[in-house]
Amino acid sequence: MNLESPKVNVQKSAQNLFELLSDVKNFEQLMPENIAKFEVIDENCFEFGLKGMPEIKLVKKSSTPNSEIILGAASSKLPFTLTAKIDAISENVTE
């Protein structure tokens, strides 16, 4: 199964957005309001839980500077990946 979220424009350069997403601590800012837990395990891993759902641990699997970051489930119970594709629209706007 492949789920895709709507694309959004961010008022940051591709490099700044890549650097922001490369630091797993910053994913807490992207979580929905119903977050029950967010814990950084190490520089490449974090665990989060939403109210009424099981906790999920994500690990940074790979990255391509200024264009893509791939996170994956740390457990084989529910294997999946989360891919952030970064496309520069202009010098200070990124999709």
N, C-alpha and C positions, 0 to 999 in steps of 0.2 A: 504494500500500500504506500502511496506517495501523497503526502499532504503538502500543499503550498499555501503560504499566507500571502496576503496582498503586499505588493512592493510599496515601500515608503521612501520619501526623500528626506535626507538628513542634512542639516546645514553645517556640514563638516567636510573637510577634504577626505579623499579615500584613505590617505595615510593616517589621518587623525582617527577616523572611524575604525580602521584596522587595529590601531594601537589600543583604542578603547575596548574593543571586543577581544583582543588578545589577553587582556587581564581578566581572569575569570571572576574576580571580585565585582566587576562592573555588571555582571549579569543580574545581580540583585535588583538593579534599577529597571530592568526589563521585565521583571516578574509582575503578574497581575496582582490586584489588590487582595485577593484571597490567599496570599502566601502564608503558610503556617510555619515554615522553616527555611532558612538559607544558611548554609555553612560551607566555608571554603576549607577544603581538605588539604590542598597544597597548591602550588602555582599553576597546575594544569587540571585541577579537579575541584568540583563543588557538588554539594548535595542540596536538593530542595524538595519541599513538599507543599502541596496545595491542600487546603482544607477538604477533607473527605476523600483524598486520593493517597495512594502509596508514595513514599519518598523515592526520588530518583537521583542517582549519582551520575554525573556527566564528566567525561574526561576529554581534554583536547586531543584529538586524533591526528590532525594535520592542519597546516595553514600555508597559504600562498600569499606572500606579502602584498598588501593593498588590494587583494581581490577575493580571497575566500578563507573562511575558518570553518573547520568541521569538528563538531563535538559528537561523541558517541556514548551510549550507555555503558557504564562500567560493569554491569551485570549481564549475563547471558540469558536471564529470565525473560527480559523484554528487550531484545536487540533492536536498536534504532540509531539513526544519526540525525543531527541537527546541523544543517549547512547554512551559513551566512554568506551569501554572495554579495560582493561589494563592487558596484559599478560607478565610476566617476561620471557625473553629468557635466560638471564644470569644476573649476578650481576649488570652490567651496561648497559644492552640492554633490551629494553621493546618494545613489539609489541602493 
